């Protein structure tokens, strides 16, 4: 069973640009969540998509957006990049039930804003 | 507001020693408490988890102790090995199924 795949693995962007990150979940998983990981703040929840609908949202500005396609693949977009957006962006997929809420993470996309 | 407080931020242990990481939560709606392990260059992976109806869960060298009244839980790694060197995250999960993570503990086990 293939794991969660994130592309690209590394990105370098300039301040003011925009970026799109991609996540392919484990087959059969309909929930995809995005996290920002930084040394100072740890893992911060961005948003979750379930069946193409944003179901939960973290406390990030509107420059951060996402979407999910009918095949459950998800994309995350960051517009007007700032230096502080440099981070590891992680995608996690799950098939949550009351008995099993395990999240499976991809390897992440390392974004550097210069 | 940090809903899951994790300590220590970093931990250095000798091979064979016991590693202990502590977490405290505020949200009483949490009903599932997983620990994730992350190696450099990898995403976090579920290590062990507990529900609040039990006070302890053991899997191999890894044990979670849970104190519901104090709203605290901890991870104990017995006979710590250099291969255990990683970052560990505790989390609380409630009805939304979205984990709220602690800030992580960087564990280094010296040979």
Backbone of each chain as ProteinMPNN parsed JSONL, in Angstrom:
{"seq_chain_A": "XXXXXXXXXXXXXXXXXXXXXXXXXXXXXXXXXXXXXXXXXXXXXXXXXXXXXXXXXXXXXXXXXXXXXXXXXXXXXXXXXXXXXXXXXXXXXXXXXXXXXXXXXXXXXXXXXX", "coords_chain_A": {"N_chain_A": [[0.859, -1.193, 0.0], [0.751, 2.079, -1.021], [2.262, 4.97, 0.471], [1.633, 8.271, 1.816], [2.121, 10.766, -0.513], [4.063, 13.551, -1.2], [4.625, 16.375, -3.207], [6.458, 19.193, -4.541], [9.549, 17.919, -3.065], [11.343, 19.803, -2.187], [11.483, 23.36, -2.254], [12.323, 26.571, -3.42], [11.492, 29.85, -3.066], [10.753, 33.281, -3.89], [10.161, 36.171, -1.92], [6.831, 37.417, -1.983], [6.046, 35.924, -4.139], [3.909, 33.178, -5.216], [2.953, 29.84, -4.216], [2.336, 26.405, -4.902], [1.563, 23.405, -3.391], [1.508, 19.834, -3.456], [-0.391, 16.92, -2.589], [-0.796, 13.49, -2.377], [-2.989, 11.249, -1.077], [-3.139, 8.226, 0.949], [-4.51, 5.44, -0.703], [-7.999, 5.277, -0.672], [-8.299, 6.823, 1.578], [-10.115, 9.568, 2.675], [-9.839, 11.885, 4.044], [-7.767, 14.659, 4.24], [-5.198, 16.419, 5.715], [-3.366, 19.408, 6.404], [-0.267, 20.605, 7.649], [1.904, 22.989, 9.165], [5.262, 22.943, 9.894], [7.62, 24.203, 12.046], [10.746, 25.004, 13.671], [10.329, 26.579, 15.975], [7.574, 26.65, 16.521], [6.542, 24.109, 16.276], [4.23, 21.591, 15.214], [1.746, 22.919, 13.381], [-1.673, 23.13, 12.738], [-3.161, 23.562, 9.624], [-5.404, 23.222, 7.716], [-8.184, 20.981, 7.01], [-9.396, 18.715, 4.636], [-12.222, 16.982, 3.501], [-13.79, 14.761, 1.48], [-13.749, 16.661, -0.66], [-14.463, 19.008, 0.594], [-13.749, 21.706, 2.764], [-13.312, 20.934, 6.011], [-12.302, 21.461, 8.538], [-10.466, 24.161, 9.994], [-7.459, 25.809, 10.668], [-5.687, 28.398, 12.495], [-4.673, 30.376, 10.497], [-3.601, 32.95, 8.19], [-5.57, 34.251, 5.388], [-3.973, 33.958, 3.169], [-3.159, 31.438, 2.958], [-4.414, 28.665, 1.462], [-6.456, 25.941, 0.305], [-7.382, 22.964, -1.514], [-9.373, 20.132, -2.473], [-9.511, 17.348, -4.578], [-11.697, 15.219, -6.561], [-10.56, 12.706, -6.494], [-9.432, 12.609, -4.05], [-6.892, 13.68, -3.861], [-4.919, 16.464, -2.826], [-4.269, 19.971, -2.824], [-2.236, 22.656, -1.683], [-2.082, 26.11, -1.374], [-0.061, 28.964, -1.178], [-0.137, 32.361, -1.119], [1.47, 35.468, -1.976], [4.076, 35.232, -0.673], [5.877, 35.251, 2.413], [8.872, 35.818, 4.345], [8.651, 34.462, 6.741], [7.144, 32.291, 6.107], [8.693, 30.212, 5.501], [9.216, 26.873, 5.976], [8.574, 23.433, 6.924], [6.167, 21.758, 5.197], [3.618, 19.645, 5.91], [1.616, 16.938, 4.924], [-1.167, 15.004, 5.823], [-2.961, 11.973, 5.728], [-6.039, 10.31, 6.413], [-8.446, 7.892, 7.541], [-10.734, 8.496, 9.266], [-12.387, 7.149, 12.097], [-14.449, 6.527, 14.972], [-13.017, 4.646, 16.301], [-10.528, 4.581, 15.171], [-8.202, 6.867, 14.592], [-5.828, 7.363, 13.38], [-3.352, 9.312, 11.843], [-1.624, 9.483, 8.801], [1.411, 10.529, 7.733], [3.013, 12.357, 5.074], [6.331, 12.866, 3.651], [6.79, 15.498, 3.524], [7.084, 18.896, 2.277], [9.743, 20.955, 1.862], [9.836, 24.28, 2.174], [11.482, 27.155, 1.267], [11.705, 30.549, 1.657], [13.059, 33.307, 0.144]], "CA_chain_A": [[0.0, 0.0, 0.0], [1.596, 3.257, -1.113], [2.038, 5.936, 1.532], [1.258, 9.621, 1.424], [3.156, 11.332, -1.372], [4.035, 14.998, -1.325], [5.534, 16.939, -4.203], [7.827, 18.665, -4.591], [10.172, 17.746, -1.754], [12.012, 21.059, -1.844], [11.122, 24.522, -3.06], [12.854, 27.871, -3.029], [10.692, 30.897, -3.685], [11.086, 34.656, -3.515], [9.097, 36.924, -1.246], [5.831, 37.973, -2.876], [5.561, 34.916, -5.077], [2.968, 32.221, -4.684], [3.433, 28.479, -4.358], [1.337, 25.341, -4.78], [2.102, 22.119, -2.947], [0.589, 18.758, -3.779], [-0.421, 15.775, -1.671], [-1.608, 12.339, -2.767], [-3.193, 10.472, 0.145], [-3.223, 6.773, 0.84], [-5.707, 5.033, -1.419], [-9.14, 5.01, 0.199], [-8.419, 7.86, 2.608], [-10.843, 10.726, 2.17], [-9.48, 13.066, 4.828], [-6.396, 15.146, 4.051], [-4.898, 17.584, 6.551], [-2.09, 20.079, 6.147], [0.375, 21.167, 8.827], [3.153, 23.724, 9.008], [6.195, 22.595, 10.961], [8.782, 25.068, 12.218], [11.436, 24.685, 14.93], [9.818, 27.314, 17.121], [6.137, 26.465, 16.751], [6.125, 22.723, 16.199], [3.275, 21.224, 14.164], [0.545, 23.735, 13.467], [-2.706, 22.691, 11.821], [-3.606, 24.562, 8.654], [-6.793, 22.896, 7.377], [-8.497, 19.599, 6.676], [-10.398, 18.505, 3.613], [-12.885, 15.671, 3.509], [-14.71, 14.684, 0.335], [-13.657, 17.9, -1.432], [-14.955, 20.137, 1.377], [-12.924, 22.049, 3.918], [-14.105, 20.56, 7.175], [-11.72, 22.133, 9.692], [-9.507, 25.182, 9.609], [-6.626, 26.334, 11.744], [-5.616, 29.839, 12.662], [-3.696, 30.929, 9.562], [-4.22, 33.995, 7.355], [-6.212, 33.826, 4.158], [-2.994, 33.682, 2.106], [-3.047, 29.979, 2.925], [-5.667, 28.07, 1.006], [-6.287, 24.579, -0.192], [-8.534, 22.336, -2.157], [-9.28, 18.678, -2.621], [-10.133, 16.888, -5.816], [-12.597, 14.065, -6.393], [-9.761, 11.505, -6.201], [-8.891, 12.888, -2.71], [-5.632, 14.442, -3.9], [-5.123, 17.812, -2.3], [-3.249, 20.987, -3.06], [-2.21, 23.784, -0.781], [-1.532, 27.288, -2.041], [0.296, 30.113, -0.343], [0.073, 33.522, -1.968], [2.243, 36.581, -1.422], [4.953, 34.59, 0.3], [6.676, 36.03, 3.357], [10.026, 35.067, 4.843], [8.192, 33.614, 7.839], [6.445, 31.097, 5.6], [9.679, 29.146, 5.352], [8.837, 25.804, 6.908], [8.261, 22.127, 6.349], [4.721, 21.604, 5.108], [3.297, 18.224, 5.97], [0.266, 16.501, 4.602], [-1.51, 13.741, 6.485], [-4.253, 11.435, 5.314], [-6.63, 9.384, 7.377], [-9.804, 7.414, 7.301], [-11.063, 8.543, 10.691], [-13.6, 6.653, 12.719], [-14.347, 6.672, 16.428], [-12.059, 3.664, 16.81], [-9.213, 4.691, 14.531], [-7.998, 8.231, 14.107], [-4.42, 7.514, 13.026], [-2.995, 10.134, 10.696], [-0.423, 9.025, 8.113], [2.06, 11.716, 7.192], [4.0, 12.307, 4.02], [7.664, 13.311, 4.05], [6.787, 16.941, 3.604], [7.713, 19.789, 1.301], [10.546, 21.98, 2.537], [9.72, 25.553, 1.475], [12.371, 28.229, 1.703], [11.371, 31.832, 1.047], [14.235, 34.189, 0.223]], "C_chain_A": [[0.886, 1.231, 0.0], [1.236, 4.225, 0.007], [1.573, 7.264, 0.973], [2.424, 10.235, 0.644], [2.977, 12.836, -1.493], [5.046, 15.452, -2.371], [5.382, 18.453, -4.261], [8.383, 18.462, -3.188], [10.804, 19.039, -1.266], [11.597, 22.153, -2.814], [11.832, 25.753, -2.51], [12.088, 28.925, -3.802], [11.146, 32.262, -3.158], [9.88, 35.295, -2.832], [8.127, 37.511, -2.269], [5.286, 36.982, -3.891], [4.478, 34.051, -4.424], [3.481, 30.812, -4.963], [2.267, 27.505, -4.19], [2.033, 24.036, -4.439], [1.055, 21.047, -3.179], [0.724, 17.589, -2.816], [-1.335, 14.694, -2.236], [-1.771, 11.429, -1.56], [-3.116, 8.974, -0.114], [-4.558, 6.414, 0.182], [-6.828, 4.683, -0.442], [-9.335, 6.029, 1.302], [-9.084, 9.102, 2.018], [-10.52, 12.013, 2.921], [-8.016, 13.409, 4.581], [-6.222, 16.415, 4.877], [-3.531, 18.129, 6.192], [-1.58, 20.711, 7.442], [1.608, 21.953, 8.397], [4.045, 23.361, 10.193], [7.394, 23.526, 10.936], [9.44, 24.737, 13.546], [10.811, 25.36, 16.145], [8.387, 26.987, 17.498], [5.675, 25.017, 16.668], [5.191, 22.485, 15.025], [2.001, 22.041, 14.341], [-0.431, 23.358, 12.36], [-3.161, 23.829, 10.923], [-5.08, 24.364, 8.306], [-6.919, 21.428, 7.038], [-9.582, 19.582, 5.621], [-10.926, 17.087, 3.693], [-13.912, 15.692, 2.391], [-14.874, 16.042, -0.346], [-14.136, 19.143, -0.695], [-13.991, 20.428, 2.519], [-13.76, 21.838, 5.163], [-13.596, 21.236, 8.443], [-10.662, 23.106, 9.225], [-8.755, 25.649, 10.835], [-6.581, 27.839, 11.711], [-4.508, 30.44, 11.805], [-4.383, 31.98, 8.696], [-4.746, 33.444, 6.043], [-5.26, 33.577, 2.993], [-2.796, 32.165, 1.934], [-4.407, 29.395, 2.527], [-5.398, 26.669, 0.486], [-7.504, 24.137, -0.963], [-8.29, 20.844, -2.239], [-10.065, 18.273, -3.85], [-10.95, 15.62, -5.56], [-11.834, 12.773, -6.113], [-9.044, 11.606, -4.854], [-7.531, 13.56, -2.711], [-5.905, 15.879, -3.476], [-3.967, 18.717, -2.703], [-3.381, 22.082, -2.006], [-1.525, 24.941, -1.504], [-1.199, 28.359, -1.007], [0.582, 31.271, -1.282], [0.891, 34.568, -1.222], [3.17, 36.091, -0.31], [5.731, 35.592, 1.135], [7.829, 35.156, 3.85], [9.617, 34.069, 5.924], [7.418, 32.392, 7.403], [7.415, 29.95, 5.363], [9.431, 28.08, 6.421], [8.785, 24.489, 6.154], [6.737, 21.991, 6.361], [4.399, 20.116, 4.966], [1.832, 17.995, 5.651], [0.035, 15.18, 5.324], [-2.855, 13.267, 5.966], [-4.749, 10.448, 6.356], [-7.995, 8.944, 6.894], [-10.457, 7.334, 8.678], [-12.414, 7.935, 11.047], [-13.425, 6.815, 14.227], [-13.302, 5.733, 17.009], [-10.664, 3.834, 16.239], [-9.052, 6.077, 13.957], [-6.55, 8.449, 13.678], [-4.262, 8.346, 11.778], [-1.688, 9.628, 10.122], [0.179, 10.224, 7.39], [2.939, 11.398, 5.989], [5.338, 12.823, 4.528], [7.782, 14.83, 4.087], [7.406, 17.634, 2.407], [8.441, 20.86, 2.086], [10.5, 23.236, 1.69], [10.666, 26.572, 2.094], [11.998, 29.482, 0.939], [12.549, 32.775, 1.249], [13.89, 35.604, -0.247]], "O_chain_A": [[1.688, 1.418, 0.915], [0.087, 4.303, 0.441], [1.174, 7.368, -0.187], [3.568, 10.218, 1.099], [1.904, 13.331, -1.836], [6.178, 14.97, -2.41], [4.281, 18.96, -4.05], [7.72, 18.815, -2.213], [10.797, 19.33, -0.07], [11.39, 21.922, -4.006], [11.928, 25.946, -1.298], [12.038, 28.901, -5.032], [11.821, 32.37, -2.134], [8.731, 34.983, -3.144], [8.548, 38.039, -3.298], [4.2, 37.173, -4.438], [4.182, 34.186, -3.237], [4.331, 30.609, -5.83], [1.334, 27.759, -3.428], [2.974, 23.621, -5.116], [-0.145, 21.315, -3.106], [1.805, 17.307, -2.299], [-2.502, 14.949, -2.536], [-0.783, 10.887, -1.064], [-3.038, 8.527, -1.259], [-5.594, 7.01, 0.478], [-6.639, 3.9, 0.488], [-10.408, 6.1, 1.901], [-8.656, 9.616, 0.985], [-10.888, 13.103, 2.482], [-7.137, 12.555, 4.7], [-6.997, 17.363, 4.753], [-2.653, 17.397, 5.734], [-2.348, 21.272, 8.224], [2.262, 21.629, 7.406], [3.632, 23.461, 11.348], [8.097, 23.625, 9.931], [8.777, 24.241, 14.457], [10.77, 24.775, 17.227], [8.026, 27.042, 18.674], [4.516, 24.73, 16.964], [5.338, 23.101, 13.969], [1.273, 21.877, 15.32], [-0.057, 23.277, 11.19], [-3.5, 24.915, 11.393], [-5.907, 25.238, 8.57], [-5.933, 20.726, 6.812], [-10.558, 20.329, 5.694], [-10.184, 16.131, 3.92], [-14.798, 16.547, 2.366], [-15.99, 16.507, -0.576], [-14.211, 20.22, -1.286], [-13.48, 19.512, 3.162], [-14.791, 22.484, 5.348], [-14.387, 21.551, 9.332], [-10.034, 22.904, 8.185], [-9.336, 25.858, 11.9], [-7.343, 28.481, 10.988], [-3.521, 30.955, 12.33], [-5.595, 31.921, 8.485], [-4.419, 32.328, 5.639], [-5.666, 33.054, 1.956], [-2.328, 31.695, 0.897], [-5.415, 29.623, 3.196], [-4.253, 26.276, 0.261], [-8.512, 24.84, -1.048], [-7.167, 20.361, -2.094], [-11.146, 18.796, -4.12], [-10.893, 15.035, -4.478], [-12.401, 11.837, -5.549], [-8.164, 10.802, -4.547], [-7.057, 13.975, -1.654], [-6.974, 16.43, -3.733], [-2.837, 18.266, -2.894], [-4.468, 22.386, -1.516], [-0.505, 24.753, -2.167], [-1.972, 28.615, -0.084], [1.451, 31.17, -2.148], [0.986, 34.547, 0.006], [3.048, 36.498, 0.846], [6.181, 36.628, 0.646], [7.773, 33.928, 3.784], [10.167, 32.971, 6.01], [7.071, 31.546, 8.227], [6.995, 28.834, 5.055], [9.439, 28.368, 7.618], [8.929, 24.434, 4.933], [6.103, 22.096, 7.412], [4.846, 19.44, 4.039], [0.948, 18.752, 6.054], [0.935, 14.346, 5.419], [-3.777, 14.062, 5.785], [-3.966, 9.836, 7.082], [-8.597, 9.525, 5.991], [-10.704, 6.244, 9.194], [-13.428, 8.175, 10.391], [-12.353, 7.203, 14.691], [-12.762, 5.99, 18.085], [-9.707, 3.279, 16.779], [-9.684, 6.427, 12.96], [-6.088, 9.588, 13.618], [-4.944, 8.124, 10.778], [-0.741, 9.37, 10.866], [-0.465, 10.848, 6.547], [3.529, 10.322, 5.896], [5.467, 13.177, 5.7], [8.75, 15.378, 4.614], [8.151, 17.035, 1.632], [7.837, 21.586, 2.876], [11.067, 23.262, 0.597], [10.641, 26.81, 3.301], [11.976, 29.48, -0.292], [12.982, 33.014, 2.376], [14.753, 36.482, -0.25]]}, "seq_chain_B": "XXXXXXXXXXXXXXXXXXXXXXXXXXXXXXXXXXXXXXXXXXXXXXXXXXXXXXXXXXXXXXXXXXXXXXXXXXXXXXXXXXXXXXXXXXXXXXXXXXXXXXXXXXXXXXX", "coords_chain_B": {"N_chain_B": [[-3.4, 29.943, 22.026], [-1.89, 27.322, 23.709], [-2.855, 24.127, 23.61], [-1.862, 21.662, 24.248], [0.741, 20.978, 26.23], [4.131, 20.287, 26.154], [6.966, 18.696, 27.524], [10.364, 17.684, 28.262], [11.861, 20.174, 26.076], [14.123, 19.292, 24.855], [16.136, 16.331, 25.162], [18.636, 14.372, 26.505], [19.98, 11.203, 26.676], [21.661, 8.373, 28.013], [22.617, 5.363, 26.348], [20.581, 2.602, 27.067], [19.335, 3.792, 29.17], [16.418, 5.394, 30.697], [13.999, 7.181, 28.969], [11.952, 9.963, 29.433], [9.082, 11.695, 28.622], [6.886, 14.338, 29.0], [3.452, 15.377, 28.931], [0.795, 17.768, 29.055], [-2.632, 18.494, 28.982], [-5.383, 20.641, 28.063], [-7.891, 20.6, 26.974], [-10.799, 19.084, 27.685], [-12.328, 17.62, 26.018], [-10.801, 15.969, 24.516], [-10.293, 12.637, 23.53], [-8.508, 10.761, 22.805], [-5.145, 9.929, 22.711], [-2.369, 10.196, 21.071], [1.083, 9.355, 20.412], [3.609, 10.566, 18.366], [6.419, 9.795, 16.32], [9.235, 11.241, 14.889], [11.682, 11.078, 12.47], [14.687, 12.648, 11.179], [14.108, 14.305, 8.113], [11.873, 12.882, 7.544], [8.283, 12.367, 7.709], [6.125, 12.648, 10.616], [5.306, 9.646, 12.434], [2.904, 7.391, 13.709], [3.435, 6.189, 16.951], [2.568, 5.091, 19.425], [-0.537, 4.894, 21.206], [-3.182, 6.043, 23.398], [-6.296, 5.661, 25.098], [-8.519, 7.455, 27.294], [-9.693, 5.712, 29.1], [-8.011, 3.911, 30.189], [-5.123, 3.574, 32.308], [-2.56, 3.019, 31.659], [-0.491, 1.989, 28.947], [1.352, -0.384, 27.221], [3.813, -1.052, 24.807], [6.126, -3.028, 23.762], [9.208, -1.546, 24.3], [8.1, 0.872, 24.85], [5.976, 2.9, 26.771], [2.931, 4.356, 27.686], [1.81, 6.47, 30.196], [-1.106, 7.5, 31.827], [-2.915, 10.092, 33.325], [-5.913, 10.928, 34.13], [-7.311, 12.671, 35.874], [-5.442, 14.614, 36.478], [-4.988, 15.551, 34.011], [-2.791, 14.789, 32.462], [-0.202, 13.122, 30.63], [2.313, 10.74, 29.81], [5.27, 9.631, 28.082], [7.259, 6.832, 28.27], [10.379, 5.564, 27.527], [11.919, 2.67, 27.689], [15.154, 1.182, 28.286], [16.624, 2.78, 26.389], [17.725, 3.327, 23.046], [20.27, 4.169, 20.589], [19.008, 4.293, 18.097], [16.552, 5.249, 18.759], [16.733, 7.907, 18.743], [15.232, 10.823, 17.899], [12.527, 13.077, 17.086], [9.843, 13.562, 19.241], [6.356, 13.757, 19.41], [3.569, 14.56, 21.338], [-0.009, 14.321, 21.38], [-3.423, 15.458, 21.42], [-6.657, 14.306, 20.671], [-9.89, 15.061, 19.597], [-13.4, 15.254, 18.955], [-13.297, 16.231, 16.336], [-11.398, 14.784, 15.089], [-8.928, 15.811, 14.474], [-5.584, 16.023, 15.271], [-4.219, 17.819, 18.016], [-1.141, 19.023, 18.484], [1.666, 18.743, 20.736], [4.674, 20.731, 21.217], [6.875, 19.22, 20.669], [9.649, 17.018, 21.406], [13.041, 16.763, 21.282], [14.917, 13.979, 21.179], [17.973, 12.613, 22.072], [19.955, 9.828, 22.062], [22.775, 8.705, 23.471], [25.46, 6.56, 22.452]], "CA_chain_B": [[-3.421, 29.15, 23.266], [-1.335, 26.012, 23.463], [-3.742, 23.213, 24.305], [-1.064, 20.532, 24.707], [2.069, 21.446, 26.631], [5.046, 19.15, 26.149], [8.29, 18.972, 28.09], [11.202, 18.834, 27.96], [12.036, 20.502, 24.657], [15.168, 18.393, 24.383], [16.466, 15.321, 26.158], [19.805, 13.563, 26.17], [19.968, 10.012, 27.522], [22.66, 7.368, 27.661], [22.096, 4.073, 25.904], [20.154, 1.748, 28.171], [18.609, 4.578, 30.152], [14.979, 5.611, 30.507], [13.634, 8.518, 28.47], [10.6, 10.309, 29.876], [8.561, 12.92, 28.023], [5.619, 14.637, 29.655], [2.502, 16.268, 28.261], [-0.386, 18.173, 29.796], [-3.624, 19.018, 28.061], [-6.414, 21.494, 28.659], [-9.193, 20.34, 26.367], [-11.38, 17.862, 28.25], [-13.014, 16.89, 24.947], [-9.874, 15.001, 23.926], [-10.56, 11.271, 23.96], [-7.506, 9.886, 22.189], [-3.867, 10.605, 22.951], [-1.296, 9.489, 20.367], [2.449, 9.853, 20.353], [4.214, 10.408, 17.054], [7.879, 9.801, 16.281], [9.687, 11.797, 13.619], [13.114, 11.06, 12.176], [15.062, 13.726, 10.25], [13.79, 14.091, 6.708], [10.665, 12.064, 7.429], [7.114, 12.86, 8.4], [5.83, 11.93, 11.862], [4.62, 8.363, 12.318], [2.291, 6.993, 14.969], [4.262, 5.281, 17.738], [1.713, 4.415, 20.406], [-1.636, 5.788, 21.568], [-3.968, 5.587, 24.543], [-7.591, 6.305, 25.35], [-8.532, 7.817, 28.712], [-10.31, 4.723, 29.978], [-6.95, 3.102, 30.792], [-4.094, 4.417, 32.915], [-1.244, 2.689, 31.124], [-0.436, 1.116, 27.788], [2.741, -0.734, 26.958], [4.109, -1.751, 23.569], [7.576, -3.22, 23.729], [9.935, -0.675, 25.24], [7.379, 2.142, 24.948], [4.835, 2.883, 27.68], [2.23, 5.604, 27.976], [1.105, 6.565, 31.473], [-2.153, 8.508, 31.655], [-3.564, 10.536, 34.557], [-7.042, 11.714, 33.652], [-7.684, 13.736, 36.81], [-4.436, 15.676, 36.37], [-4.909, 15.901, 32.587], [-1.399, 14.639, 32.071], [0.211, 11.814, 30.153], [3.751, 10.732, 29.565], [5.857, 8.532, 27.307], [8.483, 6.283, 28.835], [11.117, 4.671, 26.635], [12.84, 1.868, 28.499], [16.339, 0.681, 27.579], [16.731, 3.654, 25.22], [18.746, 2.949, 22.067], [20.602, 5.26, 19.66], [17.992, 4.318, 17.042], [15.365, 5.966, 19.246], [17.001, 9.342, 18.595], [14.194, 11.362, 17.011], [11.658, 14.053, 17.746], [8.599, 12.936, 19.682], [5.231, 14.668, 19.585], [2.332, 14.065, 21.911], [-1.164, 14.999, 20.8], [-4.76, 15.149, 21.898], [-7.615, 14.255, 19.568], [-11.282, 15.07, 20.036], [-14.44, 14.88, 18.007], [-12.967, 16.646, 14.968], [-10.38, 13.841, 14.614], [-7.704, 16.55, 14.127], [-4.687, 16.063, 16.427], [-3.558, 19.029, 18.49], [0.17, 18.514, 18.857], [2.625, 19.462, 21.548], [5.72, 21.338, 20.394], [7.893, 18.235, 20.338], [10.839, 16.799, 22.223], [14.149, 16.188, 20.54], [15.605, 12.992, 22.015], [19.256, 12.088, 21.613], [20.438, 8.726, 22.889], [24.208, 8.512, 23.221], [25.877, 5.152, 22.512]], "C_chain_B": [[-2.935, 27.74, 22.959], [-2.134, 25.003, 24.268], [-3.032, 21.97, 24.803], [0.352, 21.035, 24.977], [2.987, 20.246, 26.818], [6.394, 19.575, 26.714], [9.039, 17.659, 28.302], [11.283, 19.088, 26.461], [13.108, 19.618, 24.044], [15.609, 17.501, 25.532], [17.653, 14.517, 25.655], [19.884, 12.429, 27.191], [21.095, 9.087, 27.074], [21.962, 6.086, 27.223], [21.769, 3.193, 27.104], [19.351, 2.47, 29.23], [17.117, 4.699, 29.83], [14.75, 7.047, 30.041], [12.191, 8.781, 28.881], [10.21, 11.658, 29.302], [7.151, 13.121, 28.576], [4.745, 15.579, 28.835], [1.323, 16.561, 29.173], [-1.364, 18.793, 28.818], [-4.674, 19.812, 28.814], [-7.817, 21.113, 28.19], [-9.764, 19.014, 26.869], [-12.166, 17.068, 27.209], [-12.088, 15.889, 24.251], [-10.216, 13.604, 24.458], [-9.594, 10.264, 23.344], [-6.191, 10.63, 22.244], [-2.739, 9.809, 22.288], [0.058, 10.145, 20.596], [2.985, 9.551, 18.952], [5.73, 10.542, 17.171], [8.302, 10.301, 14.904], [11.205, 11.744, 13.516], [13.432, 12.169, 11.184], [14.741, 13.367, 8.81], [12.546, 13.26, 6.472], [9.488, 12.789, 8.074], [6.904, 12.098, 9.697], [5.093, 10.629, 11.574], [4.095, 7.96, 13.688], [3.152, 5.95, 15.663], [3.398, 4.427, 18.661], [0.62, 5.401, 20.79], [-2.432, 5.181, 22.711], [-5.297, 6.32, 24.57], [-7.728, 6.485, 26.853], [-9.194, 6.816, 29.639], [-9.289, 3.758, 30.589], [-5.856, 4.022, 31.306], [-2.703, 4.14, 32.352], [-1.393, 1.781, 29.914], [1.022, 0.877, 27.437], [2.835, -1.458, 25.631], [5.629, -1.846, 23.457], [8.26, -2.357, 24.775], [9.215, 0.649, 25.504], [6.136, 1.993, 25.808], [4.249, 4.283, 27.786], [1.598, 5.461, 29.347], [0.126, 7.716, 31.377], [-2.817, 8.807, 32.99], [-4.689, 11.47, 34.183], [-7.374, 12.879, 34.58], [-6.712, 14.915, 36.736], [-4.326, 16.197, 34.943], [-3.46, 15.886, 32.119], [-1.157, 13.233, 31.538], [1.685, 11.884, 29.771], [4.144, 9.494, 28.76], [7.15, 8.117, 27.998], [9.104, 5.346, 27.809], [12.146, 3.943, 27.492], [14.006, 1.409, 27.636], [16.547, 1.471, 26.281], [17.938, 3.273, 24.355], [19.066, 4.129, 21.141], [19.593, 5.382, 18.524], [16.696, 4.993, 17.46], [15.538, 7.475, 19.11], [16.086, 9.911, 17.513], [13.484, 12.484, 17.757], [10.323, 13.381, 18.032], [7.536, 14.009, 19.927], [4.102, 13.945, 20.293], [1.189, 14.839, 21.266], [-2.427, 14.604, 21.537], [-5.696, 15.222, 20.703], [-9.025, 14.206, 20.143], [-12.211, 14.711, 18.895], [-14.163, 15.258, 16.558], [-11.98, 15.695, 14.307], [-9.079, 14.538, 14.201], [-6.792, 16.586, 15.359], [-4.224, 17.479, 16.737], [-2.242, 18.582, 19.091], [0.857, 19.379, 19.907], [3.748, 19.947, 20.65], [6.885, 20.402, 20.105], [9.052, 18.185, 21.314], [11.892, 16.139, 21.362], [14.939, 15.272, 21.464], [16.899, 12.555, 21.336], [19.686, 11.012, 22.594], [21.888, 8.475, 22.516], [24.59, 7.044, 23.376], [26.674, 4.85, 23.788]], "O_chain_B": [[-3.47, 27.052, 22.09], [-2.091, 25.028, 25.498], [-3.541, 21.286, 25.691], [1.062, 21.46, 24.065], [2.662, 19.308, 27.546], [6.896, 20.661, 26.424], [8.408, 16.621, 28.503], [10.807, 18.274, 25.669], [13.026, 19.239, 22.876], [15.48, 17.853, 26.705], [17.665, 14.043, 24.519], [19.859, 12.657, 28.4], [21.433, 9.032, 25.892], [20.861, 5.773, 27.675], [22.568, 3.055, 28.031], [18.749, 1.835, 30.096], [16.634, 4.174, 28.827], [15.245, 7.999, 30.645], [11.317, 7.932, 28.701], [10.922, 12.647, 29.476], [6.34, 12.195, 28.613], [5.242, 16.463, 28.138], [0.904, 15.713, 29.962], [-0.964, 19.537, 27.922], [-4.835, 19.678, 30.027], [-8.797, 21.283, 28.915], [-9.265, 17.945, 26.515], [-12.621, 15.96, 27.492], [-12.554, 15.052, 23.478], [-10.402, 13.409, 25.659], [-9.843, 9.059, 23.364], [-6.11, 11.802, 21.878], [-2.217, 8.861, 22.874], [0.155, 11.327, 20.928], [2.838, 8.446, 18.431], [6.248, 11.292, 17.999], [7.79, 9.843, 13.883], [11.92, 12.289, 14.357], [12.558, 12.594, 10.429], [15.055, 12.272, 8.342], [12.2, 12.965, 5.328], [9.67, 13.704, 8.878], [7.451, 11.008, 9.865], [4.351, 10.524, 10.598], [4.761, 8.164, 14.703], [3.552, 4.955, 15.057], [3.494, 3.199, 18.669], [0.823, 6.612, 20.711], [-2.371, 3.978, 22.964], [-5.403, 7.46, 24.118], [-7.114, 5.741, 27.618], [-9.255, 7.044, 30.847], [-9.641, 2.9, 31.397], [-5.682, 5.129, 30.795], [-1.779, 4.931, 32.544], [-2.28, 0.929, 29.853], [1.821, 1.81, 27.364], [2.049, -2.363, 25.349], [6.312, -0.883, 23.109], [7.947, -2.42, 25.964], [9.685, 1.458, 26.305], [5.338, 1.078, 25.606], [4.972, 5.266, 27.953], [0.934, 4.465, 29.636], [0.48, 8.794, 30.899], [-3.233, 7.895, 33.704], [-4.469, 12.657, 33.945], [-7.689, 13.971, 34.105], [-7.107, 16.068, 36.909], [-3.638, 17.188, 34.699], [-2.974, 16.82, 31.48], [-1.822, 12.278, 31.941], [2.219, 12.947, 29.453], [3.456, 8.473, 28.758], [8.019, 8.944, 28.273], [8.442, 4.449, 27.287], [13.119, 4.537, 27.957], [13.877, 1.263, 26.42], [16.635, 0.886, 25.202], [19.012, 2.946, 24.859], [18.216, 4.995, 20.933], [19.352, 6.487, 18.038], [15.841, 5.278, 16.622], [14.595, 8.233, 19.337], [16.167, 9.517, 16.349], [13.804, 12.792, 18.905], [9.75, 12.716, 17.169], [7.793, 15.028, 20.567], [3.719, 12.844, 19.898], [1.406, 15.895, 20.673], [-2.493, 13.56, 22.186], [-5.551, 16.082, 19.835], [-9.32, 13.424, 21.046], [-11.85, 13.962, 17.988], [-14.737, 14.664, 15.645], [-11.746, 15.781, 13.101], [-8.205, 13.891, 13.624], [-7.187, 17.126, 16.392], [-3.879, 18.243, 15.835], [-2.217, 17.854, 20.083], [0.655, 20.592, 19.959], [3.783, 19.622, 19.464], [7.795, 20.768, 19.362], [9.39, 19.177, 21.96], [11.659, 15.079, 20.781], [15.56, 15.733, 22.422], [16.903, 12.176, 20.165], [19.772, 11.248, 23.799], [22.193, 8.081, 21.39], [24.125, 6.361, 24.288], [27.1, 3.713, 23.995]]}, "name": "protein", "num_of_chains": 2, "seq": "XXXXXXXXXXXXXXXXXXXXXXXXXXXXXXXXXXXXXXXXXXXXXXXXXXXXXXXXXXXXXXXXXXXXXXXXXXXXXXXXXXXXXXXXXXXXXXXXXXXXXXXXXXXXXXXXXXXXXXXXXXXXXXXXXXXXXXXXXXXXXXXXXXXXXXXXXXXXXXXXXXXXXXXXXXXXXXXXXXXXXXXXXXXXXXXXXXXXXXXXXXXXXXXXXXXXXXXXXXXXXXXXX"}
